[in-house]
């Protein structure tokens, strides 16, 4: 019989944590080693490298966030949208050729479950459920709702919908915020009216002539509803958590997500694969990142409620995997588990100065996740036949996020950017006097004439300015601490068709430091380096030397220092498919 290749991706599994914990099933496999990640070690960059076997210059994603060269406005490097009156079209920004497309061209089937940057899903010989980057019914990445009759102070910067309610005779008349429509050039949300009847320790919510009972401190089931949008019905799914009724009413609602059976935007290929999954495992979260880190960092749900949500999503993912694994008989099956990344962002101990101390004092939540994953992998191993080649890998490791760094503020101080104040989205920047700007989590761009709309830097002076910025960046200190481990020129680390999209300078931060949230969206602040006081306590957006991923296989590998670029060519080789010449990665067998 021919080989089959089974791939499990575990986002953010860290080699130092693996070394610290027992994890007998993972460590029983033939190979365990560190896995070199990408520059930068960011989720869309790394998972795209794994699927294509190429450097970012050949698939066009270099950071979580890119920029519009005409407006300088940030845009996420996951999918691009083209909005119509009622519906939006989406197009992937990942321009490379993933291994499953090559398998399809060779008549080899594959099933791809929740691989990041696969929205919208492509037509393949097999099945696909899109992962990170998948939008909700608004065409957004996440827009939770929070219903309360309490105080709204401090909610001005909330990323969710804060919906005020009034209680009259134990009844609340309110609405669900649904899809967006274009009215006279302005986006408006379609609202669905609902009634909520309050009891002493529960509520009854009336939606579509159906009653749903939700207990105090409890989650609802997954609820399906429809919105009337002009001539069509748009279906969505969501869950509710009831935090309190008295003295203050507090109710959290997840983003209204795409219904797998009735998809307003394609999230599966073929389209009826969504209904097939729903029929066999029940309704499931479809949002690209349903673990609501925003709601927990903005204090709309507690950390314990967040853990419950994460566990629910993990159970759904396991059910998807098991459903496909039981009938896996040829080609490739890949499934990605994300929750470990989300948990570490929230439960990493950034009160300790050294990552080695963090590893020795891991939170229960992180340790439990690794133990559960090891048990799950053990069950998979026990069911493998001799023709199945098993690959487990992560995209990167993890580190402490203690201090935020605003590079735009530094560029202003050093005279490379001119600004008359603070703010976001470069609102105070004088582009006619600005040589360089920073956007995203690791990127600096020159304001290049002929590339940026208001560019002032001539191509002839480009290298001199890059060298001057790098020379000065090397001197950034936080007291006696080095802020940047490495500084890279984009032209030296990337090559390929899309090199023109690459940053001119890529920053490799030292452990403990990360680009500030405001810098990521083009913001300028008073301070260059300051404490991270948010609940987002851990991260991986630092130099790749500090956060390698991991690789486990049930077969011997021949390379001593494997890289994430080696995943795709190794999968192709295991399935006896010729490896295209353009692939940068090496075969590991």
C-alpha positions in Angstrom: 0.0 0.0 0.0 1.0 3.6 -0.6 2.0 5.9 2.2 -0.6 8.2 3.9 0.6 11.4 5.6 -1.1 12.5 8.8 -0.3 16.1 10.0 -1.3 17.6 13.3 -0.3 21.3 13.8 -0.2 22.5 17.4 0.1 26.3 17.3 2.8 27.7 19.6 4.0 24.4 21.1 7.3 25.4 22.8 10.4 23.2 22.9 11.4 24.3 26.3 8.0 23.4 27.7 8.1 20.1 26.0 11.5 19.5 27.6 10.2 20.5 31.0 7.1 18.3 31.1 6.8 14.5 30.9 4.6 14.1 27.7 5.4 10.4 27.3 3.4 9.9 24.1 4.9 12.7 22.2 8.4 11.7 23.3 7.8 8.1 22.3 7.9 9.1 18.6 10.9 8.4 16.5 11.9 12.1 16.1 11.7 15.0 18.4 13.6 18.2 17.6 13.4 22.0 17.5 12.0 23.4 14.3 13.4 26.7 12.9 10.6 29.1 12.3 10.3 32.1 9.9 11.5 35.7 10.0 9.3 37.0 11.6 7.8 34.2 13.7 4.3 35.4 13.1 1.3 33.0 12.6 0.3 33.9 9.0 3.9 34.0 7.9 4.9 30.7 9.5 1.9 28.6 8.5 2.1 29.8 4.9 5.8 28.8 4.9 4.9 25.4 6.2 2.2 24.9 3.5 4.3 26.2 0.6 7.8 25.2 1.5 9.0 28.7 0.4 10.2 31.9 1.9 7.7 34.8 2.3 9.0 36.5 -0.9 7.3 33.7 -2.8 3.9 33.9 -1.1 3.7 37.6 -0.2 2.9 37.6 3.6 5.6 39.2 5.8 3.7 40.4 8.9 0.2 40.2 10.4 -0.4 43.7 9.0 0.6 45.2 5.7 -0.2 48.7 4.3 -2.1 50.3 1.5 0.5 52.1 -0.5 -1.9 54.8 -1.5 -3.3 55.7 1.9 -0.7 54.2 4.3 -3.6 52.6 6.1 -3.1 49.2 7.8 -4.7 46.0 6.4 -4.5 42.5 7.8 -2.5 40.0 5.8 -5.2 37.3 5.9 -7.7 38.1 3.2 -8.7 41.2 1.2 -12.3 42.3 0.9 -14.4 43.8 -1.9 -17.7 45.1 -0.4 -20.9 45.2 -2.3 -24.3 46.5 -1.2 -25.2 43.3 0.6 -22.4 40.9 0.3 -18.6 41.1 0.3 -16.2 39.1 -1.8 -13.0 37.9 -0.2 -9.7 37.0 -1.8 -6.7 35.3 -0.2 -3.5 37.3 0.2 -1.4 34.1 0.4 -0.1 33.9 -3.2 2.0 30.8 -2.9 1.2 27.2 -3.9 0.4 25.0 -0.9 1.2 21.3 -0.9 -2.5 20.3 -1.1 -2.8 22.1 -4.5 0.2 20.1 -5.7 -1.3 16.9 -4.4 -4.6 17.7 -6.2 -2.7 18.2 -9.5 -1.3 14.7 -9.0 -4.7 13.2 -8.2 -3.9 12.7 -4.6 -6.7 13.6 -2.1 -6.2 15.7 1.0 -8.4 17.0 3.8 -7.3 20.2 5.4 -8.9 21.3 8.7 -8.4 24.8 10.1 -5.0 25.5 8.6 -4.4 29.3 9.1 -4.7 31.6 6.1 -6.9 29.3 4.1 -9.9 31.7 3.9 -11.6 31.6 1.5 -11.0 27.8 0.9 -9.7 26.7 -2.4 -11.0 24.0 -4.7 -9.0 20.9 -4.1 -9.1 17.2 -4.6 -10.6 16.6 -1.2 -12.1 18.8 1.6 -11.2 22.0 3.4 -12.5 23.9 6.4 -10.8 27.3 6.5 -8.9 28.5 9.6 -7.4 31.7 11.0 -8.5 34.6 8.9 -12.1 33.3 8.5 -14.6 36.1 9.0 -17.9 36.4 10.8 -21.2 37.3 9.1 -20.2 41.0 9.2 -17.1 40.1 7.2 -15.0 41.0 10.3 -12.5 38.9 12.3 -14.4 39.2 15.6 -17.1 41.5 17.0 -18.5 40.2 20.3 -21.5 41.9 21.9 -21.8 42.8 25.6 -25.3 43.6 27.1 -25.5 45.5 30.3 -27.4 48.1 32.3 -24.2 49.0 34.1 -21.6 51.8 33.9 -20.0 52.3 30.5 -16.9 54.2 31.7 -13.7 52.8 30.1 -15.5 51.2 27.2 -14.7 53.9 24.7 -11.9 51.7 23.1 -13.8 48.4 23.3 -13.5 46.3 20.2 -16.9 44.7 20.8 -20.5 46.0 20.6 -21.4 47.4 24.0 -25.2 47.3 24.0 -27.1 49.2 26.8 -30.3 47.5 28.1 -33.2 48.4 30.3 -35.1 46.0 32.4 -38.8 46.5 32.7 -41.0 44.0 34.6 -38.1 41.4 34.3 -38.1 41.7 30.5 -35.4 43.1 28.2 -36.2 44.1 24.7 -32.9 44.3 22.7 -31.3 43.2 19.5 -28.6 41.0 17.9 -26.1 42.9 15.7 -26.1 41.1 12.4 -24.5 41.4 8.9 -23.5 44.7 7.4 -25.2 46.4 4.5 -24.1 49.4 2.4 -26.6 52.2 2.7 -25.7 55.3 0.8 -22.0 54.5 1.1 -22.2 53.9 4.8 -22.0 50.5 6.4 -25.0 49.7 8.7 -25.6 46.5 10.7 -28.9 44.6 10.3 -30.5 44.2 13.8 -32.6 41.3 14.9 -35.0 42.1 17.7 -35.1 39.7 20.6 -36.8 39.4 24.0 -35.2 38.2 27.2 -37.2 37.1 30.2 -35.4 37.2 33.5 -35.8 34.6 36.2 -34.0 34.5 39.6 -31.0 32.4 38.4 -31.5 32.1 34.7 -33.0 33.8 31.6 -35.1 32.8 28.7 -34.2 34.3 25.4 -36.8 34.3 22.6 -35.3 34.1 19.1 -37.2 33.0 15.9 -40.2 31.8 18.0 -37.9 29.5 19.9 -37.0 29.7 23.6 -33.5 29.2 24.9 -32.8 28.8 28.6 -29.5 30.0 29.9 -28.5 29.5 33.6 -26.5 32.0 35.6 -22.8 31.6 35.1 -23.5 29.2 32.2 -23.0 29.0 28.5 -25.9 28.6 26.1 -25.9 25.9 23.4 -24.8 27.1 19.9 -27.8 29.1 18.6 -28.6 29.4 15.0 -30.7 32.3 13.6 -31.4 34.2 10.4 -31.4 37.8 9.4 -33.5 39.3 6.6 -31.3 41.3 4.3 -33.3 42.8 1.5 -34.3 39.8 -0.7 -32.2 37.2 1.1 -31.8 35.4 4.4 -28.4 35.4 6.1 -27.8 32.7 8.7 -25.5 33.0 11.7 -24.6 31.1 14.8 -23.5 32.3 18.2 -23.2 31.4 21.9 -24.1 33.4 25.0 -22.6 33.5 28.5 -24.8 34.9 31.3 -22.4 36.5 33.8 -24.9 38.2 36.2 -28.5 39.4 36.5 -28.4 41.4 39.7 -27.3 43.9 40.8 -25.9 44.5 37.3 -27.0 42.7 34.2 -24.0 41.3 32.2 -24.4 39.1 29.2 -21.7 38.2 26.7 -22.4 37.1 23.1 -19.8 35.7 20.8 -19.4 37.2 17.3 -22.3 36.0 15.1 -20.4 33.5 13.0 -21.0 31.9 9.6 -23.5 29.0 9.7 -21.7 26.0 8.3 -24.9 24.8 6.6 -25.9 28.1 5.1 -22.7 30.0 4.3 -22.9 33.7 3.4 -19.2 33.4 2.7 -17.6 30.2 1.7 -15.7 28.6 4.6 -15.6 25.0 3.3 -14.9 23.2 0.1 -17.0 21.7 -1.1 -19.7 24.0 0.3 -21.8 21.1 1.5 -18.8 19.9 3.6 -20.0 22.4 6.3 -23.3 20.7 6.6 -21.7 17.3 6.6 -19.5 18.3 9.6 -22.5 19.8 11.4 -24.6 16.7 10.8 -21.8 14.5 12.2 -20.3 16.5 15.1 -23.0 19.2 15.7 -22.7 23.0 15.3 -19.2 24.4 15.8 -17.4 27.7 15.9 -16.4 28.8 12.4 -14.7 32.1 13.1 -11.0 32.1 12.3 -10.0 32.9 15.9 -13.1 32.1 18.0 -11.1 32.1 21.3 -12.1 35.6 22.4 -8.9 37.1 23.7 -10.3 40.6 23.1 -13.3 39.9 25.4 -11.0 38.6 28.2 -8.4 41.4 27.9 -11.2 44.0 27.9 -12.8 42.4 31.0 -16.1 41.4 29.4 -15.5 37.7 30.3 -13.3 36.4 33.2 -10.3 34.2 32.7 -12.2 31.2 33.9 -14.9 31.8 31.4 -12.3 32.2 28.7 -10.8 28.8 29.6 -14.3 27.2 29.3 -14.6 28.7 25.8 -11.2 27.4 24.8 -12.1 23.9 26.0 -15.3 24.0 24.0 -13.5 24.9 20.9 -10.8 22.3 21.4 -13.5 19.6 21.8 -15.1 20.7 18.5 -11.7 20.5 16.8 -11.0 17.0 18.2 -14.4 15.8 16.9 -13.6 17.2 13.5 -10.3 15.4 13.5 -11.7 12.1 14.8 -14.5 12.2 12.2 -11.9 12.5 9.4 -9.2 10.2 10.9 -11.6 7.3 11.2 -12.1 7.3 7.4 -8.6 8.4 6.4 -7.4 5.9 3.8 -5.3 7.8 1.3 -3.4 11.0 0.6 -3.0 13.6 3.4 -5.0 14.6 6.4 -4.0 17.8 8.2 -5.6 19.4 11.3 -4.4 22.5 13.2 -5.1 23.0 16.9 -4.8 26.7 18.0 -5.8 26.9 21.6 -2.3 26.5 23.1 -1.4 29.8 21.5 -4.4 31.6 22.9 -3.9 30.2 26.4 -0.2 31.3 26.5 -1.1 34.8 25.4 -3.3 35.2 28.5 -1.7 32.8 31.0 2.0 33.4 30.4 3.6 34.7 33.6 5.2 38.0 32.6 5.9 39.0 36.2 9.1 36.9 35.9 12.1 38.4 34.1 13.5 35.2 32.5 11.6 32.8 30.2 13.5 29.9 31.9 11.8 30.9 35.2 8.5 31.1 33.5 8.9 27.5 32.1 9.8 26.3 35.6 6.6 28.0 37.0 4.1 27.4 34.3 0.4 28.1 35.0 -1.9 25.2 35.5 -3.8 26.2 32.4 -0.8 25.7 30.2 0.4 22.5 31.8 -3.0 21.0 31.6 -3.2 21.9 27.9 0.1 20.1 27.1 -0.9 17.1 29.1 -4.3 16.9 27.3 -2.5 17.2 24.0 -0.1 14.4 24.9 -3.0 12.1 25.8 -4.8 12.9 22.6 -1.7 12.2 20.6 -1.3 8.9 22.4 -4.7 7.8 21.3 -3.9 8.8 17.7 -0.6 6.8 17.8 -2.3 3.7 19.0 -4.6 3.7 15.9 -1.9 4.3 13.3 -1.3 1.7 10.7 2.2 0.9 9.2 1.5 2.9 6.1 0.8 6.2 7.9 3.6 8.7 8.3 2.8 11.0 11.2 4.1 14.6 11.5 3.4 16.9 14.4 4.8 20.4 14.4 4.3 23.9 15.7 4.8 27.2 14.0 6.8 28.9 16.8 7.4 28.8 20.5 6.6 31.5 23.1 8.1 34.2 25.3 7.4 36.9 27.8 5.8 40.2 26.8 6.9 42.7 29.5 7.6 45.9 27.7 6.0 47.6 24.7 8.1 49.4 22.1 6.8 52.1 19.7 9.2 52.3 16.8 7.2 55.2 15.2 7.9 57.3 18.3 11.6 56.4 18.0 11.6 57.3 14.2 10.1 60.7 15.2 12.8 61.2 17.9 15.6 60.3 15.5 14.3 62.6 12.7 13.2 59.9 10.2 9.5 60.7 10.7 7.9 64.1 11.1 4.8 64.3 13.3 3.0 67.1 15.1 1.4 64.9 17.8 0.2 61.5 18.9 -2.6 59.4 17.6 -3.3 56.3 15.5 -3.3 55.5 11.8 -0.5 58.0 11.1 -3.1 60.8 11.6 -0.5 63.4 12.7 2.3 62.4 10.2 3.7 64.9 7.7 4.5 62.5 4.8 6.3 65.2 2.8 9.0 65.2 5.5 9.0 61.5 6.5 11.6 59.1 5.4 10.4 55.9 7.2 7.5 54.6 9.1 6.5 51.4 11.0 3.4 49.3 10.7 2.6 45.9 11.9 4.6 44.0 14.6 8.1 43.7 13.1 8.2 46.0 10.0 9.8 49.3 9.0 9.2 50.7 5.5 10.9 53.6 3.7 8.6 56.3 2.3 9.9 55.5 -1.1 9.3 57.7 -4.1 7.4 55.7 -6.8 6.1 53.1 -4.4 4.3 55.0 -1.6 1.9 57.7 -2.9 3.7 60.5 -1.0 7.1 59.0 -1.1 10.1 61.2 -0.7 13.1 58.8 -0.6 14.9 58.3 -3.9 15.9 54.8 -4.9 19.5 56.0 -5.0 19.5 56.9 -1.3 17.5 53.9 -0.2 20.4 51.7 1.0 22.1 54.6 2.8 18.9 55.4 4.8 18.3 51.8 5.6 21.9 51.4 6.9 21.6 54.6 9.0 18.3 53.4 10.6 19.8 50.0 11.4 22.9 51.6 12.8 20.8 53.7 15.2 18.4 50.9 16.0 21.4 48.8 17.3 21.8 51.5 20.1 18.3 51.2 21.5 18.6 50.2 25.2 16.1 49.8 28.0 18.4 50.7 30.8 21.2 48.1 30.4 19.0 45.7 28.4 19.2 45.1 24.7 15.8 45.6 23.0 16.6 44.1 19.6 18.5 40.8 19.1 18.7 41.1 15.3 17.8 43.6 12.7 17.3 42.3 9.1 17.3 43.9 5.7 14.2 42.7 3.8 16.2 42.5 0.6 18.7 40.1 2.2 16.4 37.6 3.9 13.6 37.4 1.2 13.6 36.5 -2.5 10.9 35.8 -5.0 8.1 37.3 -7.0 6.6 39.3 -4.1 9.7 40.9 -2.7 8.4 44.3 -3.5 5.8 43.9 -0.8 8.4 43.1 1.8 9.4 45.5 4.6 12.6 47.3 4.1 13.7 46.4 7.7 12.5 43.5 9.8 13.0 43.7 13.6 13.9 40.8 15.8 13.0 41.8 19.3 14.7 40.4 22.4 12.6 38.3 24.9 10.4 40.6 27.0 10.0 43.2 24.3 7.4 43.5 21.6 6.1 46.1 19.2 3.4 48.2 20.9 -0.3 47.7 20.0 -0.5 51.3 18.8 2.6 51.0 16.7 1.0 48.0 14.9 -1.8 50.2 13.5 0.4 53.3 12.7 0.3 54.9 16.1 2.6 57.4 17.8 2.9 57.7 21.6 4.7 59.8 24.1 7.0 57.0 25.3 9.2 54.8 23.2 9.4 51.9 25.7 6.9 51.3 28.5 5.4 48.5 30.6 2.9 46.1 29.1 0.0 46.2 31.7 -2.5 44.3 29.7 -3.8 40.8 30.2 -2.1 39.8 26.9 1.0 38.7 28.8 2.9 36.4 26.5 3.9 36.5 22.8 6.1 35.2 20.0 6.6 38.3 17.9 10.3 38.5 18.7 13.5 37.3 17.0 13.1 33.7 15.7 16.2 32.5 17.4 14.3 32.7 20.8 11.1 31.0 19.7 11.7 27.9 17.6 8.8 25.5 17.0 8.9 21.7 17.5 8.8 18.7 15.2 7.8 15.2 16.0 7.6 12.3 13.5 7.1 8.6 13.6 10.0 8.1 11.2 13.7 9.1 11.2 14.7 12.4 9.6 18.1 13.1 8.0 18.5 16.8 8.6 20.0 18.0 11.9 18.4 21.4 12.0 15.0 21.1 10.3 13.0 24.2 9.4 9.3 24.9 8.9 10.0 25.3 5.2 10.8 21.6 5.1 7.3 20.5 6.0 5.7 20.8 2.5 8.5 19.1 0.5 8.7 16.3 3.0 4.9 15.7 2.7 5.3 15.6 -1.1 8.2 13.2 -1.0 6.4 10.9 1.4 3.5 10.7 -1.1 5.9 10.1 -4.1 5.2 13.5 -5.7 7.9 15.4 -7.6 9.0 18.4 -5.7 8.9 21.7 -7.7 12.2 23.5 -8.3 10.9 26.7 -6.7 10.5 25.2 -3.3 13.1 26.5 -0.8 12.7 23.9 1.9 14.6 20.5 2.1 13.2 17.0 2.3 13.8 15.5 5.7 13.9 11.8 4.7 
